[in-house]
Amino acid sequence: MAKILKQTPTQALSEKYTIKYIPTGYKTLFPKSPYRRITVQGKHYAEAQVRDITLQEEIDMRSEKLHGTGMDVEKPELTIGILFPIFKRRVMDKPTIWQNGSKTTHRYISMMNKIMTNKVIGKDYHYSDFTVDGYIELFGNPERVNTCLTDLTQLQRIGNWAREQIDDNRLAYKISAKPMKIPKPQETDINPLSKAQLKALFGHPDIPEISKLIFRLYLLTGCRISELCRPDFAWIQLDKDKEIAHIKNKGHKGNHDKKLKIGFTKAVHQPLLKEINDYFKYELKHEGSDIYPIPIGSGKIYARLVRARQILGWDNPENPKYFTTHDFRDTAGTYLYNELKDILAVQEQLGHRDPKTTIRKYVDYADKNRVESANSLAQIF
């Protein structure tokens, strides 16, 4: 079986390790001396390589024993206790392969830990036994729309990767079940704040001014909560010659390198951003306040919103005035469309890839609109 050989003094200085192993087919081609050697950098990577090579050697040994018997090598079902660590080692621990942000990485790790520590499932659970309904029954929240869809999508991607590894003989296991059919996300109803709600929110004396400034920035930009709190120095770049902001990762999820352009005026937006920055810089002595707009996590932003709801008496989800941070985005899109009647302008402001999304969410073509259309045609012709 594959093993790490003793380091030479030179290798010890450079953290290099030599692995002795038998490549596929070499035992037949070179029966007297089938062993080969490879040198890798880093002990962690060397140990991972040994585990992977050993799995392949076991496959080769079984195949050789059954050669000529007419029997296929029976591979065992892949368990999550084997799959998850291998996926993390071969994919997530390699920056050249795993090109995802820290939040996505954290979601994958949390999902895998949650499944592995579950009393009903555990490490010996076969990946083939996962079903959409079964997963939702165990981990879902019946009060939430699209519950568990992120988990299921991640689980599906891990399984698809495993199937590719099995097809390439890089995993000595099998997955009997076909890929799960993940349900499409359901669009939730938008909940724009009314003018009376906005007046009460921004006019209440007990709501801190800094909270009102942050809420206003949400309304003016149409950003999601994560987009205003990204710990990223390239979050926003202001064009000195134009009143334009280039915002990284805002919308256009298919292309994370593309920055979205929105209007960011010198009369309103830029002074508001400076006022927020100054508060954290001078009032709270917060480092990084000059780097990105709101130098605190989204959890603290949400805590400010919860406090505002409590002050207003709107903190019960059953209350029709209850609102979330995403409702600021819906408010921006709704008022912008009602003012301009330009769906493309709303699409660009919110960063929707497809205008159909914007139309479904923000265009309410009621009877009033139909009557106005009829009157307009009557005046034209």
Solvent accessible surface area in square Angstrom, and as a share of the most:
residue,aa,sasa,rsa
1,M,104,0.47
2,A,10,0.07
3,K,111,0.47
4,I,56,0.29
5,L,46,0.23
6,K,191,0.81
7,Q,51,0.23
8,T,69,0.40
9,P,114,0.72
10,T,103,0.60
11,Q,31,0.14
12,A,52,0.40
13,L,163,0.81
14,S,43,0.28
15,E,84,0.38
16,K,84,0.35
17,Y,22,0.08
18,T,20,0.11
19,I,0,0.00
20,K,46,0.19
21,Y,37,0.14
22,I,29,0.15
23,P,25,0.16
24,T,86,0.50
25,G,36,0.34
26,Y,65,0.25
27,K,103,0.44
28,T,111,0.65
29,L,123,0.61
30,F,87,0.36
31,P,98,0.62
32,K,201,0.85
33,S,69,0.45
34,P,11,0.07
35,Y,84,0.32
36,R,80,0.29
37,R,140,0.51
38,I,56,0.28
39,T,74,0.43
40,V,17,0.10
41,Q,103,0.46
42,G,21,0.20
43,K,111,0.47
44,H,113,0.50
45,Y,87,0.33
46,A,0,0.00
47,E,62,0.28
48,A,7,0.05
49,Q,37,0.17
50,V,26,0.15
51,R,104,0.38
52,D,19,0.10
53,I,27,0.14
54,T,31,0.18
55,L,26,0.13
56,Q,42,0.19
57,E,9,0.04
58,E,60,0.27
59,I,14,0.07
60,D,37,0.19
61,M,79,0.35
62,R,83,0.30
63,S,51,0.33
64,E,100,0.45
65,K,156,0.66
66,L,47,0.24
67,H,156,0.70
68,G,75,0.72
69,T,77,0.44
70,G,80,0.77
71,M,124,0.55
72,D,130,0.67
73,V,38,0.22
74,E,127,0.57
75,K,42,0.18
76,P,59,0.37
77,E,36,0.16
78,L,0,0.00
79,T,21,0.12
80,I,0,0.00
81,G,20,0.19
82,I,58,0.29
83,L,0,0.00
84,F,5,0.02
85,P,56,0.35
86,I,9,0.04
87,F,9,0.04
88,K,78,0.33
89,R,28,0.10
90,R,14,0.05
91,V,12,0.07
92,M,19,0.08
93,D,59,0.31
94,K,57,0.24
95,P,108,0.68
96,T,116,0.67
97,I,100,0.51
98,W,30,0.11
99,Q,150,0.67
100,N,72,0.37
101,G,49,0.47
102,S,95,0.61
103,K,103,0.44
104,T,39,0.23
105,T,34,0.20
106,H,123,0.55
107,R,116,0.42
108,Y,8,0.03
109,I,56,0.29
110,S,47,0.30
111,M,3,0.01
112,M,10,0.04
113,N,84,0.43
114,K,79,0.34
115,I,0,0.00
116,M,37,0.17
117,T,109,0.63
118,N,35,0.18
119,K,204,0.87
120,V,107,0.62
121,I,19,0.10
122,G,19,0.19
123,K,124,0.53
124,D,124,0.64
125,Y,59,0.22
126,H,70,0.31
127,Y,8,0.03
128,S,19,0.12
129,D,75,0.39
130,F,12,0.05
131,T,76,0.44
132,V,24,0.14
133,D,113,0.58
134,G,30,0.29
135,Y,3,0.01
136,I,53,0.27
137,E,149,0.67
138,L,70,0.35
139,F,42,0.17
140,G,22,0.22
141,N,61,0.31
142,P,134,0.84
143,E,160,0.72
144,R,156,0.57
145,V,78,0.45
146,N,48,0.25
147,T,20,0.12
148,C,20,0.12
149,L,21,0.10
150,T,78,0.46
151,D,22,0.11
152,L,0,0.00
153,T,45,0.26
154,Q,7,0.03
155,L,0,0.00
156,Q,21,0.09
157,R,140,0.51
158,I,0,0.00
159,G,0,0.00
160,N,59,0.30
161,W,40,0.14
162,A,0,0.00
163,R,45,0.16
164,E,106,0.48
165,Q,23,0.10
166,I,25,0.13
167,D,118,0.61
168,D,93,0.48
169,N,75,0.38
170,R,117,0.43
171,L,0,0.00
172,A,2,0.01
173,Y,30,0.11
174,K,68,0.29
175,I,24,0.12
176,S,77,0.49
177,A,37,0.28
178,K,175,0.74
179,P,69,0.43
180,M,27,0.12
181,K,187,0.79
182,I,51,0.26
183,P,63,0.39
184,K,178,0.76
185,P,99,0.62
186,Q,126,0.56
187,E,89,0.40
188,T,77,0.45
189,D,136,0.71
190,I,50,0.25
191,N,56,0.29
192,P,44,0.28
193,L,2,0.01
194,S,52,0.33
195,K,150,0.64
196,A,76,0.59
197,Q,19,0.08
198,L,33,0.16
199,K,163,0.69
200,A,38,0.30
201,L,0,0.00
202,F,60,0.25
203,G,55,0.52
204,H,48,0.21
205,P,118,0.74
206,D,94,0.49
207,I,3,0.02
208,P,62,0.39
209,E,115,0.52
210,I,10,0.05
211,S,2,0.01
212,K,17,0.07
213,L,31,0.16
214,I,0,0.00
215,F,0,0.00
216,R,106,0.39
217,L,1,0.00
218,Y,0,0.00
219,L,34,0.17
220,L,50,0.25
221,T,1,0.00
222,G,0,0.00
223,C,0,0.00
224,R,53,0.19
225,I,44,0.22
226,S,30,0.20
227,E,3,0.01
228,L,0,0.00
229,C,12,0.07
230,R,67,0.24
231,P,110,0.69
232,D,30,0.15
233,F,162,0.67
234,A,12,0.10
235,W,2,0.01
236,I,22,0.11
237,Q,89,0.40
238,L,72,0.36
239,D,41,0.21
240,K,181,0.77
241,D,133,0.69
242,K,129,0.55
243,E,76,0.34
244,I,46,0.24
245,A,0,0.00
246,H,48,0.21
247,I,0,0.00
248,K,55,0.23
249,N,31,0.16
250,K,1,0.00
251,G,4,0.04
252,H,33,0.15
253,K,129,0.55
254,G,58,0.56
255,N,78,0.40
256,H,113,0.50
257,D,127,0.66
258,K,105,0.44
259,K,67,0.28
260,L,6,0.03
261,K,123,0.52
262,I,7,0.04
263,G,36,0.35
264,F,1,0.00
265,T,46,0.27
266,K,112,0.47
267,A,87,0.67
268,V,57,0.33
269,H,22,0.10
270,Q,40,0.18
271,P,62,0.39
272,L,7,0.03
273,L,20,0.10
274,K,128,0.54
275,E,93,0.42
276,I,0,0.00
277,N,20,0.10
278,D,42,0.22
279,Y,60,0.23
280,F,1,0.00
281,K,75,0.32
282,Y,131,0.50
283,E,119,0.53
284,L,88,0.44
285,K,159,0.67
286,H,64,0.29
287,E,156,0.70
288,G,23,0.22
289,S,3,0.02
290,D,100,0.52
291,I,89,0.45
292,Y,40,0.15
293,P,2,0.01
294,I,0,0.00
295,P,6,0.04
296,I,22,0.11
297,G,41,0.40
298,S,37,0.24
299,G,56,0.54
300,K,130,0.55
301,I,0,0.00
302,Y,86,0.33
303,A,58,0.45
304,R,54,0.20
305,L,0,0.00
306,V,35,0.20
307,R,132,0.48
308,A,1,0.01
309,R,10,0.04
310,Q,88,0.39
311,I,37,0.19
312,L,28,0.14
313,G,51,0.49
314,W,19,0.07
315,D,50,0.26
316,N,87,0.45
317,P,97,0.61
318,E,151,0.68
319,N,42,0.21
320,P,124,0.78
321,K,93,0.39
322,Y,46,0.17
323,F,0,0.00
324,T,44,0.25
325,T,11,0.06
326,H,80,0.36
327,D,13,0.07
328,F,0,0.00
329,R,4,0.01
330,D,5,0.03
331,T,3,0.02
332,A,15,0.12
333,G,0,0.00
334,T,22,0.13
335,Y,69,0.26
336,L,47,0.24
337,Y,35,0.13
338,N,86,0.44
339,E,141,0.63
340,L,94,0.47
341,K,118,0.50
342,D,61,0.32
343,I,36,0.18
344,L,109,0.54
345,A,33,0.26
346,V,0,0.00
347,Q,20,0.09
348,E,90,0.40
349,Q,38,0.17
350,L,0,0.00
351,G,3,0.03
352,H,18,0.08
353,R,162,0.59
354,D,60,0.31
355,P,48,0.30
356,K,130,0.55
357,T,35,0.21
358,T,0,0.00
359,I,81,0.41
360,R,147,0.54
361,K,41,0.17
362,Y,12,0.05
363,V,40,0.23
364,D,116,0.60
365,Y,108,0.41
366,A,44,0.34
367,D,103,0.53
368,K,147,0.62
369,N,38,0.20
370,R,128,0.47
371,V,90,0.52
372,E,86,0.38
373,S,46,0.30
374,A,61,0.47
375,N,79,0.40
376,S,55,0.36
377,L,101,0.50
378,A,76,0.59
379,Q,157,0.70
380,I,122,0.62
381,F,193,0.81
